[in-house]
Amino acid sequence: MLKDFVKLETFLTVARERSFSKASAKLGISQPAVTQQIKFIEKYLGEKIIERKKNGIKLTAAGDELYKIALRLEKEIHASENDVLKIINKEITFRLGASFTIGTYIIPGQCLNTMSKAINNDVKLSIDLSQNIVQKLKDRKLDLGLIESPVIDNDLIYREWLEDELVVVSNVPIPKVLKTEELYDFQWICRDEGSHTRQVVSEVFEELGVSCQSFDVLSEVSNTTAVLQSIKKAKKNEEKPVVSIISKHAIEEEVSRGELFEARLRGYTMTRSFYIAYSKENKHNAYVENVVNYILTGHCDA
């Protein structure tokens, strides 16, 4: 069994996630496959290693011992993979894709520079729509994608990375907390129908009973940068402010300088998760895993 570390990796993931279903999602395999691999280990050892509980799973005494052994093996394998990487990736450019908000406002240039040093290679960043990044991952035109929504595809593995908050923004002072009825007092710059931001906002508005069709809409734009520039260039009107909804990460500098003003909806926080996505074919690729771990440990947080 020690020659087949894949099964031990599955065991480690179940133990860390405390859940078969979460381990399944993280590994990019079905839950029955996870269960089957755990049963194989238990049959091989002749010992029960995991007990299912109502609130998750618990390792048995044998499971605890196996966990310690598997950790040592994992550490040695990763060290060996890193040594191999020093040989094989001298002339490889890592191809990173990011959706517009992430690529323009979340991933600073400094992150790309330090990431490049960490993997001892150049990093090329491509900015595109989330669905296009997913397709490029499938076509092997990208090694890793950072997207605003999990565009579900069975060929990919998704790792939840960063929480984002959407806020109301204007170029003139507005109340920091907005009542539902106040939303009708503004002039709106909206995202187009196909955007994930529009989807998140529409779900919240529907729950609040707000009808966007009753808004005074000035225009619809395709991405975060277009929203930001439209707000900045809009004529300042304190009686009927021009507003939009945008990622808080995209306006941090302008808000801190007093150039733009943000507000939140009373009783509601509009949040979404950013995800790391990569092909299932790369789930054992140390080159890709190094970058995934680099990002997950906070080096690229805004």
C-alpha positions in Angstrom: 0.0 0.0 0.0 2.9 2.4 0.7 3.7 2.3 -3.0 0.3 3.7 -3.7 0.3 7.1 -1.9 -3.0 8.2 -3.6 -5.0 6.2 -1.1 -3.1 7.6 1.9 -3.6 11.1 0.4 -7.3 10.4 0.4 -7.1 9.3 4.0 -5.1 12.4 5.0 -7.7 14.6 3.3 -10.6 13.0 5.0 -8.8 13.3 8.3 -8.1 17.0 7.7 -11.5 17.9 6.4 -13.3 15.8 9.0 -15.8 14.9 6.2 -16.0 12.4 3.3 -18.0 14.9 1.2 -15.5 17.8 1.7 -12.6 15.4 1.0 -14.4 14.4 -2.2 -14.8 18.0 -3.3 -11.2 18.8 -2.5 -9.8 15.8 -4.3 -12.1 16.0 -7.3 -13.3 12.5 -7.0 -16.7 11.0 -6.1 -17.7 10.4 -2.5 -18.1 6.6 -3.1 -14.5 6.6 -4.5 -13.3 8.2 -1.2 -15.2 5.6 0.8 -13.8 2.8 -1.3 -10.2 3.9 -0.8 -10.7 4.2 3.0 -12.2 0.7 3.0 -9.2 -0.6 1.0 -6.8 0.7 3.6 -8.9 -0.7 6.5 -9.0 -4.1 4.8 -5.2 -4.0 4.1 -4.5 -3.1 7.8 -7.3 -5.3 9.2 -8.2 -2.3 11.4 -10.9 0.3 11.5 -9.3 3.7 11.0 -12.3 6.1 10.8 -15.5 6.2 12.7 -18.4 8.2 11.3 -20.1 10.6 13.7 -23.1 12.9 13.5 -20.9 16.0 13.3 -18.2 14.5 11.1 -15.6 11.7 11.5 -13.2 10.6 14.2 -10.0 8.7 13.8 -9.6 5.5 15.7 -6.4 4.7 17.6 -5.1 2.9 14.5 -6.2 5.8 12.4 -4.2 8.2 14.6 -1.1 6.1 14.1 -1.6 5.9 10.4 -2.1 9.6 10.2 1.3 10.3 11.8 3.0 7.9 9.3 1.1 9.4 6.3 2.2 12.9 7.4 5.8 11.8 7.4 5.5 10.3 3.9 3.7 13.3 2.6 6.4 15.6 3.8 9.1 13.5 2.2 7.2 13.2 -1.1 6.7 17.0 -1.2 10.4 17.6 -0.5 11.3 15.2 -3.3 8.9 16.8 -5.7 10.4 20.2 -5.0 13.8 18.8 -5.7 12.5 17.5 -9.0 10.9 20.8 -9.8 14.3 22.5 -9.5 15.4 20.4 -12.5 12.3 20.3 -14.7 10.8 23.8 -14.6 13.7 26.1 -15.5 12.2 27.2 -18.8 8.5 26.9 -18.0 6.2 29.9 -17.8 3.3 29.4 -15.4 0.1 30.4 -17.0 -2.3 32.0 -14.5 -5.8 33.1 -15.5 -8.0 35.5 -13.4 -11.4 37.0 -13.8 -11.6 40.8 -14.2 -12.1 41.8 -10.6 -9.4 39.4 -9.3 -6.9 40.0 -12.0 -7.2 43.8 -11.9 -7.7 44.5 -8.2 -7.0 41.4 -6.1 -3.7 40.1 -7.5 -1.2 43.0 -7.2 1.9 43.1 -9.3 4.0 42.4 -6.2 2.2 39.1 -5.8 3.1 38.0 -9.3 6.8 38.9 -8.7 7.0 37.0 -5.4 5.1 34.1 -6.9 7.6 34.0 -9.7 10.5 33.9 -7.3 8.8 31.2 -5.2 8.4 28.8 -8.1 11.6 29.9 -9.8 9.8 30.7 -13.0 8.0 33.4 -14.9 4.3 33.9 -14.3 2.0 35.1 -17.1 -1.3 36.5 -16.1 -4.3 36.4 -18.4 -7.5 38.3 -17.5 -10.8 37.1 -18.9 -14.4 36.1 -18.0 -14.7 33.2 -15.5 -16.4 30.9 -18.0 -13.6 31.6 -20.6 -10.9 30.8 -17.9 -12.7 27.5 -17.2 -12.6 26.6 -20.9 -8.9 27.5 -21.2 -8.2 25.3 -18.2 -9.9 22.4 -20.0 -8.1 23.2 -23.3 -4.7 23.2 -21.3 -4.1 26.8 -22.2 -3.9 27.7 -18.5 -2.3 26.0 -15.6 -4.5 27.6 -12.9 -7.5 29.9 -12.7 -8.8 32.4 -10.2 -12.5 32.9 -10.7 -15.4 34.8 -9.1 -17.8 31.9 -9.3 -17.5 28.1 -9.5 -18.5 27.6 -13.1 -19.2 24.0 -12.4 -17.4 21.6 -14.6 -16.6 18.0 -13.8 -13.2 18.2 -15.3 -12.0 20.7 -12.7 -11.1 20.9 -9.0 -12.3 24.0 -7.1 -10.7 25.3 -4.0 -12.4 28.1 -2.0 -10.0 30.9 -1.6 -11.1 34.4 -0.6 -14.4 36.0 0.5 -15.4 39.1 -1.3 -18.1 41.7 -0.4 -20.1 43.7 -2.8 -20.9 47.3 -1.7 -22.9 50.2 -3.1 -20.5 52.9 -4.4 -21.0 56.5 -5.4 -18.9 59.6 -6.3 -20.7 61.7 -3.7 -21.4 61.0 0.0 -24.3 58.6 0.6 -25.6 57.1 3.8 -23.3 54.3 5.0 -26.3 52.1 5.6 -29.1 52.1 3.1 -32.8 51.3 3.6 -34.5 49.3 0.8 -36.6 52.2 -0.3 -33.6 54.5 -0.7 -32.3 52.3 -3.6 -35.0 53.9 -5.8 -33.6 57.4 -5.1 -30.4 56.8 -7.1 -29.3 56.8 -10.7 -27.8 53.3 -11.4 -25.0 51.9 -13.4 -25.7 48.2 -13.6 -23.7 45.1 -14.6 -24.8 43.3 -17.7 -27.1 40.3 -17.5 -24.3 37.7 -17.9 -22.1 38.8 -15.0 -21.8 36.9 -11.8 -22.0 40.2 -9.9 -25.4 40.8 -11.4 -26.5 37.3 -10.4 -25.5 37.8 -6.8 -27.1 41.2 -6.6 -30.3 40.0 -8.3 -30.7 37.2 -5.7 -30.3 39.7 -2.8 -32.7 42.2 -4.4 -35.3 39.5 -5.0 -35.1 38.5 -1.4 -35.6 42.1 -0.4 -38.5 42.5 -2.7 -36.7 45.2 -4.8 -37.5 45.6 -8.4 -34.5 46.6 -10.6 -37.0 47.4 -13.4 -38.1 50.4 -11.3 -34.6 51.8 -11.0 -33.4 54.9 -13.0 -30.7 53.0 -15.0 -28.2 55.1 -16.8 -26.2 52.3 -18.4 -25.2 48.6 -18.2 -21.5 47.8 -18.4 -19.6 44.6 -18.8 -16.9 44.5 -16.1 -15.7 46.0 -12.8 -13.3 48.5 -14.5 -16.1 49.9 -16.6 -18.2 50.3 -13.5 -15.4 52.1 -11.6 -14.7 54.4 -14.5 -18.4 55.2 -15.1 -18.8 56.1 -11.4 -15.7 58.3 -11.4 -16.6 60.2 -14.5 -20.3 60.6 -13.7 -21.5 64.1 -13.0 -21.7 64.6 -9.2 -25.3 64.9 -8.2 -25.9 64.9 -4.4 -29.7 65.1 -4.9 -29.8 62.0 -7.0 -26.4 60.3 -6.7 -25.1 57.9 -9.4 -24.4 54.5 -7.8 -23.5 51.0 -8.7 -22.5 47.8 -6.9 -18.9 46.7 -6.9 -16.3 44.6 -5.1 -15.0 46.3 -2.0 -11.5 45.3 -3.2 -11.9 47.4 -6.4 -12.4 50.7 -4.5 -10.3 50.5 -1.4 -7.8 53.1 -2.5 -10.4 55.6 -3.8 -12.5 55.2 -0.6 -9.4 55.7 1.6 -8.6 58.9 -0.3 -12.2 60.2 0.0 -12.7 60.1 -3.8 -15.5 57.5 -3.7 -18.0 56.5 -1.0 -19.4 53.1 -0.1 -22.5 51.9 1.6 -24.1 48.6 2.6 -27.7 47.4 2.7 -29.4 47.4 6.1 -29.6 43.9 7.4 -27.8 42.4 4.4 -24.2 41.6 3.5 -23.6 40.8 -0.1 -20.8 38.3 -0.1 -19.4 35.7 -2.5 -16.4 33.5 -2.6 -13.5 33.6 -5.0 -12.2 30.2 -6.1 -9.0 28.6 -7.3 -9.6 26.2 -10.2 -7.5 23.7 -12.0 -7.8 20.5 -14.1 -8.2 17.2 -12.3 -5.3 16.0 -14.4 -3.1 18.4 -12.4 -4.2 17.4 -8.9 -0.9 15.5 -8.4 1.1 18.1 -10.2 3.6 19.5 -7.7 4.2 22.5 -10.0 0.5 23.5 -9.8 0.2 22.5 -6.2 3.0 24.8 -5.2 1.2 27.8 -6.7 -2.1 26.7 -5.1 -0.5 26.5 -1.7 1.3 29.8 -2.2 -2.1 31.6 -2.9 -4.0 29.8 -0.2 -1.5 30.8 2.5 -2.4 34.5 1.9 0.5 35.7 -0.3 -1.9 37.1 -2.9 -4.7 38.5 -0.7 -5.4 42.2 -1.4 
